[in-house]
C-alpha cells in the first residue's frame, strides 16, 4: 500500500488511523494546508527534516526548489515544502530577468507576497542568483547601453530641376517618362503604369534619415506608390497611396531611411493607371544618424549604476529576510581555456555580460560589494549574510580547478564568497561498472569541495535512473525494485555529503523536484487519477540517511 499526501488527516486504507496535524505540519505556529495524509507502508515516518541530528549537524539544512507561483498558491506543493524542508529556493524566478522590464521598472509583487508569508510562518528562503549570464534583464541592459541621441544638422543633398531640361536622362524601370512643356514650363511627364526614378545617383548612409521633396501636378486625381532606396514608403491615401489632386502644384515630402542592403540612393514613383503625373523639380537631403556609441567609460558607469540599482531594489524588498544567496551563477566557460590551462569566464559580443564591463577579476568583488551594501542599508544583519558561487559540471576536474582559481582571484580582490553551490547532475545505473564510476565521481567531487574550505551546498539534487543498456527509465515505468535501488543511491549521496564535508561547512542539500517529473526523481509520485502525492521509497531513504541509518 502507498503513503499519500492529501487533504485531511493521516489515514490507513485498511482502517481508521489519525495523527494530529500539528505533529506533522508545524513550522513555528504555522500549519501547512492541505494537511498530509498517509497509508502504509510509510505512515510511521515523520517529516523529512525532522530526521536531521541538529546537535551533530548544526549547519545542515534540507531545501526544496519550487516556482514562486506554486509556492504562493499555498496548495499541495507549498504544504509538502513547508512540512518537510527547512528552506525553499526559487530557481530563476527571483532573478533580474523575471523582475525588471525593458524600461528598468522592477516588479516585486510576487516576491513581496512570498516573503511576507515566509516571515509570518518563520520559514527560510535561499536567494536566487544576483548576477549571471542567463535570466538577466537583457532588454534593460541593452537599453542602458544603447547609443546616445545627439543633435545633428540637416545636410543638403542632390537637386534636380526639370524646368531647365529638354531631355530626361534618368532611369525608367517600366512604362514611359519624358520632358514636356506643361503649365508654361518644362516638366517631367510620368506616364500611367510607369515606374520612374525621379532622383537618383547618390550614396546613402543606412543610418541616416532622408527627406525628399518634389512638386507634382495632374490633370485629374492621380495616385501612386513611392519607394526610397529599397524601402516602400506609405502615403496618406487609400492602401498607402500618395495622391495628387488636379488643379494645382502639390508639394510632396517623403521621409525614409534606405533599405539595409541598398547603397544606391533613389526615389521611385510607381504611377498607377489613374492619371499622368507631372513633376517640376526634386531635391533630397538628410539628417545624419543622430546617435553615437557610448564610450567605454560611459558604459562602465551605466552598468555599475545598473548593478547597484538592481541590488538596492532586491534588498529593499528583502529587508534582511533572505540572508543566503547565490552571488553569481555558472560563470565558467568550459570551451575557453586561458594560457595557464584554466577555463575562462563566459564572455559575449552580442549581449551585456556583467563581467565584460567590470572585468573578469573584479566581477565577483563588484557584485558582492553592491549586494552587501544594499543588504545592510535595508536592515539586513551583515553577520548573517552568506554568498555562494553556483556552478554546474564540477565533476570535471578542470572545471573544478578553474572555479577554485577564479574564487582565489576574487577573494584576493576583496569579494565576499562564503561558499560553493554545486549543481548536481546525477544518474543511477544498473550497470555495476558504470554505477561504481558514478559513486567514485561523486566522492571525488565532495572531496574537492571540502578541500576549498568554503561552505558547501548541493543543489539540483535529482537522480535519474538508467537501465543496464543506458536507457532512461521513466517514472511511469519504474518498478518497485528499481525505485528501491534509486532510493538507496539517494541515501548514499546524503551520507557521503554528511561524512566528507566538515560539519561546520555543511550548508545543506536542495532537492531539485519534490515530486516525480517524467523521471522518477521525487520523494513523492503523483497519483494519475486522484492527483494525490504518494510517498516513494526515496522519502524513506532521505529519512534514514539523515538520521544516520
C-alpha positions in Angstrom: 0.0 0.0 0.0 1.1 3.6 -0.6 1.6 6.7 1.5 -0.4 9.7 0.3 -0.3 13.5 0.8 -3.9 14.6 0.8 -6.4 17.0 2.2 -7.3 15.9 5.7 -5.6 13.5 8.2 -3.1 10.8 8.1 -5.2 7.7 7.3 -4.8 4.0 6.9 -6.5 2.5 3.9 -7.3 -0.7 5.9 -8.9 1.1 8.9 -9.2 4.3 10.8 -6.0 6.0 11.8 -5.4 9.6 12.7 -2.5 11.7 13.9 -2.8 15.3 14.9 -2.0 17.6 12.0 0.1 19.8 14.2 2.6 17.0 14.9 3.4 16.9 11.2 3.0 20.4 9.9 4.3 22.9 12.4 6.7 25.5 11.3 6.8 27.5 14.5 3.0 28.2 14.9 2.1 27.7 11.2 0.2 24.6 10.0 0.6 23.9 6.3 -2.5 23.2 4.3 -3.5 20.9 2.8 -2.6 18.6 5.7 -0.5 15.5 4.9 -2.4 12.2 4.9 -1.0 8.7 4.5 -1.5 5.0 4.3 1.1 2.3 5.0 3.9 1.3 4.5 5.3 4.8 5.3 2.7 6.1 7.8 5.2 5.9 10.7 7.6 8.4 9.1 7.8 12.0 10.3 8.5 15.0 8.1 11.9 14.5 6.4 13.6 17.5 8.0 12.8 16.2 11.5 15.4 13.3 11.0 18.4 15.7 10.9 20.5 15.3 14.0 20.8 19.1 14.7 23.2 18.5 17.6 25.8 16.8 15.4 25.0 18.6 12.2 24.1 22.1 13.3 24.6 23.7 9.9 23.0 21.0 7.8 19.7 22.1 6.2 17.3 20.5 3.7 15.9 22.6 0.9 13.5 22.2 -2.0 13.1 24.1 -5.3 9.7 25.5 -6.3 8.3 28.2 -8.6 7.2 31.4 -6.9 3.7 31.0 -8.4 3.4 27.4 -7.0 4.5 28.5 -3.5 2.2 31.5 -3.4 -0.8 29.3 -4.2 -0.3 27.7 -0.8 -1.6 24.4 -2.1 -0.1 20.9 -2.2 3.5 21.8 -3.3 3.6 24.5 -0.6 2.4 22.1 2.1 5.0 19.5 1.1 7.8 22.1 1.1 7.0 23.8 4.4 6.3 20.5 6.2 9.3 18.5 5.0 12.1 21.0 4.2 14.0 23.7 6.1 14.0 26.2 3.3 12.8 26.9 -0.2 14.7 28.0 -3.3 13.0 29.6 -6.4 15.5 28.9 -9.2 15.5 31.6 -11.8 12.1 33.1 -10.8 13.6 35.7 -8.5 16.4 36.8 -10.9 16.5 40.2 -12.6 15.2 38.8 -15.9 11.9 37.9 -14.3 11.6 41.2 -12.4 13.0 44.1 -14.4 11.3 45.2 -17.6 12.9 47.0 -20.6 12.4 50.4 -19.0 14.0 49.3 -15.7 10.8 49.1 -13.8 11.1 46.4 -11.1 8.0 44.2 -10.3 8.5 42.6 -6.9 4.8 41.8 -6.2 5.2 38.0 -6.2 8.4 38.2 -4.2 6.9 40.6 -1.7 3.9 38.2 -1.2 6.1 35.2 -0.6 8.5 37.0 1.8 5.6 38.4 3.9 4.2 34.8 4.1 7.6 33.3 4.9 8.2 35.9 7.6 4.8 35.2 9.1 5.4 31.4 9.4 9.1 31.6 10.4 10.3 29.9 7.3 13.5 30.4 5.2 14.3 31.2 1.6 17.6 30.6 -0.3 18.1 33.5 -2.7 18.2 33.2 -6.5 21.5 34.3 -8.2 22.1 38.0 -8.0 24.2 38.1 -11.2 24.6 35.6 -14.0 24.8 35.4 -17.8 21.3 33.9 -18.4 18.0 35.1 -17.0 19.2 38.6 -16.7 17.3 41.8 -17.5 18.8 41.9 -21.0 16.3 44.4 -22.5 17.0 46.8 -19.7 20.8 46.4 -20.0 20.6 46.8 -23.8 18.5 50.0 -23.3 21.0 51.4 -20.8 24.0 50.8 -23.1 22.3 51.8 -26.4 23.8 54.7 -28.4 23.1 58.2 -27.2 21.0 60.6 -29.1 22.9 63.8 -30.2 21.9 66.9 -32.1 22.7 66.9 -35.8 22.3 69.4 -38.7 20.4 68.8 -41.9 22.8 68.1 -44.8 21.8 69.5 -48.2 22.0 66.8 -50.9 21.1 66.5 -54.5 18.6 68.6 -56.5 17.1 68.1 -60.0 15.2 70.9 -61.8 13.2 69.5 -64.7 12.1 73.0 -65.8 15.7 73.5 -67.1 15.8 70.2 -69.0 14.8 69.2 -72.6 15.6 65.5 -72.3 15.1 63.1 -69.4 18.2 61.0 -68.8 17.0 59.2 -65.7 16.0 55.6 -65.1 12.7 54.3 -66.5 12.2 50.9 -65.0 8.7 50.5 -66.5 6.5 52.4 -68.9 7.4 55.9 -70.1 8.9 59.2 -68.9 9.9 62.3 -70.9 10.4 66.1 -70.6 7.5 68.0 -72.0 6.2 71.6 -71.9 3.4 71.8 -69.3 1.7 74.6 -67.5 4.0 77.2 -69.0 7.3 75.4 -68.3 9.1 72.2 -68.9 8.3 69.3 -66.6 8.9 65.5 -66.2 5.9 63.6 -67.5 5.5 60.2 -65.8 3.1 58.0 -67.8 0.4 55.8 -66.3 1.5 52.3 -65.3 5.1 53.6 -65.2 7.9 53.2 -62.6 10.4 56.1 -62.8 13.3 57.2 -60.6 12.8 61.0 -60.3 16.0 61.5 -58.4 19.0 59.1 -58.1 22.7 58.6 -58.2 23.7 59.5 -54.7 25.2 57.3 -52.0 23.1 56.5 -48.9 24.0 56.2 -45.3 21.9 53.3 -43.9 21.6 55.0 -40.5 20.6 58.4 -41.9 17.0 59.6 -42.4 16.4 61.2 -45.8 13.9 63.9 -46.8 12.9 64.0 -50.5 10.8 66.9 -51.7 9.2 67.3 -55.1 6.4 69.3 -56.8 3.8 67.3 -58.7 0.6 68.1 -60.6 -2.0 66.1 -62.6 -5.0 67.0 -64.8 -7.2 64.6 -62.9 -6.6 62.9 -59.5 -3.6 60.6 -59.6 -2.4 58.0 -57.2 1.0 56.3 -57.0 3.4 54.4 -54.7 6.8 55.6 -53.7 9.9 53.6 -52.9 13.0 55.2 -51.4 16.2 53.1 -51.9 14.5 49.8 -51.5 12.1 50.9 -48.8 8.4 51.3 -49.6 7.1 54.5 -48.1 3.4 54.7 -47.3 1.3 57.8 -48.2 -1.8 59.1 -46.6 -4.2 57.9 -49.3 -6.1 54.6 -49.6 -3.9 51.5 -49.3 -0.9 53.7 -48.5 -1.0 55.5 -51.9 0.3 59.0 -52.5 -2.4 61.2 -54.0 -2.2 64.4 -56.2 -5.5 66.2 -56.7 -6.0 68.1 -60.0 -5.7 71.8 -60.4 -2.5 73.0 -58.6 1.1 72.1 -58.0 1.4 70.0 -54.8 4.5 69.8 -52.6 5.2 66.2 -51.6 7.6 65.4 -48.8 8.9 61.9 -48.3 10.9 60.9 -45.2 12.6 57.5 -45.1 15.8 55.5 -44.5 17.2 53.3 -47.1 16.8 49.6 -47.1 19.7 48.0 -45.2 21.1 46.2 -48.3 20.9 49.3 -50.6 23.9 51.5 -51.2 22.5 53.5 -54.1 20.2 56.4 -53.4 17.0 57.0 -55.4 13.3 57.8 -55.1 11.0 55.9 -57.5 7.5 56.9 -58.5 5.3 53.8 -59.2 2.4 55.5 -61.0 -0.9 53.8 -61.3 -3.3 53.8 -64.2 -5.3 56.7 -62.8 -3.6 59.7 -64.5 -0.4 61.1 -65.9 1.8 62.9 -63.2 3.9 65.9 -64.0 6.9 66.8 -61.8 8.8 70.2 -61.8 11.7 69.6 -59.5 13.0 67.3 -56.8 15.6 67.5 -54.1 16.9 65.2 -51.4 18.8 65.9 -48.2 19.3 64.0 -44.9 19.8 64.1 -41.2 22.9 62.1 -40.3 22.4 59.3 -37.7 21.7 61.2 -34.5 23.2 58.6 -32.3 26.7 57.9 -31.1 28.0 54.8 -29.3 28.6 55.2 -25.6 32.3 55.4 -24.6 33.8 52.6 -22.6 33.7 54.9 -19.5 30.0 55.7 -20.1 29.1 52.1 -20.4 31.1 51.2 -17.3 29.3 54.0 -15.3 26.0 52.8 -16.6 26.4 49.1 -15.8 27.8 50.0 -12.3 24.6 52.0 -11.9 22.6 49.0 -13.0 24.1 46.5 -10.6 23.6 49.0 -7.7 20.1 49.7 -8.7 19.2 46.0 -9.0 20.8 45.1 -5.7 19.1 48.1 -4.0 15.7 47.1 -5.3 16.2 43.5 -4.4 17.4 44.2 -0.9 14.8 46.9 -0.2 12.1 44.2 -0.7 14.1 41.6 1.1 14.6 43.7 4.3 17.2 41.1 5.5 14.7 38.2 5.3 16.8 36.2 2.9 20.4 36.0 4.1 21.8 33.2 1.8 22.2 34.0 -1.9 23.9 32.7 -5.0 26.1 35.7 -5.8 27.0 34.5 -9.3 25.5 31.6 -11.3 27.6 29.4 -13.7 30.4 31.9 -14.6 32.8 29.3 -16.1 33.2 28.7 -19.8 34.4 25.2 -20.4 35.1 26.0 -24.1 37.6 28.8 -23.4 41.0 28.0 -22.0 43.4 30.6 -20.7 47.2 30.4 -21.1 47.6 28.9 -17.6 45.2 26.0 -18.5 42.3 27.3 -16.5 38.9 27.8 -18.1 38.0 31.4 -18.7 34.8 33.1 -17.6 31.9 33.4 -20.1 32.1 36.5 -22.4 29.8 37.8 -25.1 30.0 40.2 -28.1 26.2 40.1 -28.5 24.8 40.6 -25.0 25.7 42.7 -22.0 27.6 40.4 -19.6 28.4 42.0 -16.2 32.0 40.6 -16.2 32.7 42.1 -19.6 32.2 45.6 -18.1 33.5 45.1 -14.6 36.4 43.0 -15.8 36.8 39.2 -15.0 38.9 39.8 -11.9 36.5 42.4 -10.5 33.3 40.6 -11.4 32.5 39.0 -8.0 34.1 41.8 -5.9 31.9 44.4 -7.6 28.7 42.3 -7.3 29.3 41.3 -3.7 30.2 44.9 -2.7 26.9 46.2 -4.2 24.8 43.4 -2.8 26.4 43.6 0.7 26.0 47.3 0.9 22.3 47.2 -0.1 21.6 44.3 2.2 22.9 46.2 5.2 21.3 49.5 4.1 17.9 47.9 4.1 18.1 46.3 7.5 20.0 43.1 7.0 22.4 41.8 9.6 25.9 41.6 7.8 27.0 38.8 10.1 24.2 36.6 8.8 24.8 37.3 5.1 26.3 34.5 3.0 27.2 34.4 -0.7 27.8 31.3 -2.8 29.1 30.8 -6.3 26.9 28.3 -8.1 28.3 26.1 -10.9 27.3 23.0 -12.8 29.6 20.2 -14.1 32.1 20.4 -11.2 32.7 16.6 -11.5 35.1 17.7 -14.3 38.4 18.2 -12.7 39.5 21.1 -14.9 36.3 22.9 -14.3 36.6 22.4 -10.5 40.2 23.7 -10.6 39.1 26.6 -12.7 36.4 27.6 -10.3 38.8 27.4 -7.4 41.2 29.6 -9.4 38.7 32.3 -10.0 37.4 32.2 -6.5 41.0 32.6 -5.3 41.4 35.7 -7.5 38.1 37.2 -6.4 38.9 36.5 -2.7 42.2 38.4 -3.2 40.3 41.3 -4.7 38.1 41.6 -1.6 35.0 39.7 -2.8 32.7 38.1 -0.2 32.4 34.5 -1.2 31.4 32.2 1.6 30.6 29.0 -0.2 30.1 26.9 -3.4 26.7 25.8 -4.5 27.5 22.7 -6.6 24.6 22.0 -9.1 24.4 18.2 -9.4 23.7 16.1 -12.5 23.4 12.6 -11.1 22.4 9.2 -12.6 22.0 5.8 -11.1 23.0 3.0 -13.5 22.0 -0.7 -13.3 25.4 -1.4 -14.9 27.6 -2.2 -11.9 30.8 -0.8 -13.5 29.1 2.5 -14.5 27.5 2.8 -11.1 30.8 2.3 -9.4 32.2 5.1 -11.6 29.2 7.3 -10.7 29.9 6.8 -7.0 33.6 7.4 -7.4 32.9 10.6 -9.3 30.6 11.9 -6.6 33.0 11.1 -3.8 35.8 12.9 -5.6 33.6 15.9 -6.1 32.8 16.0 -2.4 36.5 15.7 -1.5 37.3 18.6 -3.9 34.6 20.8 -2.5 35.7 20.0 1.1 39.3 21.0 0.1 38.2 24.6 -0.7 37.5 25.4 3.0 34.3 27.1 1.8 30.7 26.3 2.8 29.4 23.5 0.5 25.8 23.3 -0.7 24.5 20.7 -3.1 21.6 21.7 -5.3 19.5 20.2 -8.2 19.6 17.0 -6.2 17.6 14.8 -8.6 18.9 11.4 -9.7 17.8 9.8 -13.0 17.6 6.0 -13.4 19.3 4.2 -16.3 18.9 0.5 -17.1 21.9 -1.7 -17.9 21.8 -0.7 -21.5 22.0 3.0 -20.7 18.4 3.9 -21.4 16.5 6.2 -19.1 13.7 4.6 -17.1 10.6 6.9 -16.8 8.6 7.5 -13.6 5.6 5.6 -15.1 7.7 2.5 -16.0 10.0 2.1 -13.0 9.4 -1.0 -10.8 9.4 -1.1 -7.0 12.7 -2.9 -7.1 14.3 -0.3 -9.3 12.8 2.5 -7.2 14.4 1.0 -4.2 17.8 0.9 -5.9 17.4 4.5 -6.8 16.4 5.4 -3.2 19.5 3.6 -1.9 21.7 5.8 -4.1 19.9 8.9 -2.8 20.8 7.7 0.7 24.4 7.1 -0.4 24.8 10.7 -1.7 23.4 12.2 1.5 25.6 10.1 3.8 28.7 10.8 1.7 28.0 14.5 1.9 27.5 14.3 5.7 30.7 12.3 6.1 33.0 14.1 3.7 32.0 17.8 4.2 33.1 19.1 7.6 30.1 19.7 9.8 30.8 23.4 10.1 30.9 23.7 6.3 27.7 21.9 5.5 25.4 24.5 4.0 22.8 21.9 3.0 21.3 19.9 0.3 18.5 21.2 -2.0 16.1 18.9 -3.8 15.5 19.8 -7.5 12.0 18.4 -7.7 9.9 17.2 -4.7 7.6 15.0 -6.8 8.3 12.9 -9.9 8.5 14.6 -13.3 8.7 12.3 -16.3 11.7 10.9 -14.5 11.4 9.1 -11.1 13.2 11.9 -9.2 10.7 12.6 -6.4 10.2 11.9 -2.8 6.6 11.6 -4.0 5.0 10.3 -7.1 1.6 11.8 -8.1 -1.3 9.5 -8.5 -2.6 9.9 -12.0 -6.3 9.6 -11.0 -6.6 11.4 -7.6 -3.6 13.7 -8.1 -2.6 12.8 -4.5 1.1 12.9 -3.6 2.3 9.4 -2.8 5.5 8.9 -0.8 8.1 6.8 -2.6 11.0 4.7 -1.3 13.1 7.9 -1.8 11.2 9.5 1.0 12.3 6.8 3.4 15.8 6.9 2.1 16.1 10.6 3.0 14.8 9.9 6.5 17.1 7.0 7.1 20.2 8.7 5.7 19.6 12.0 7.6 19.1 10.0 10.8 22.4 8.2 10.3 21.0 4.7 9.5 
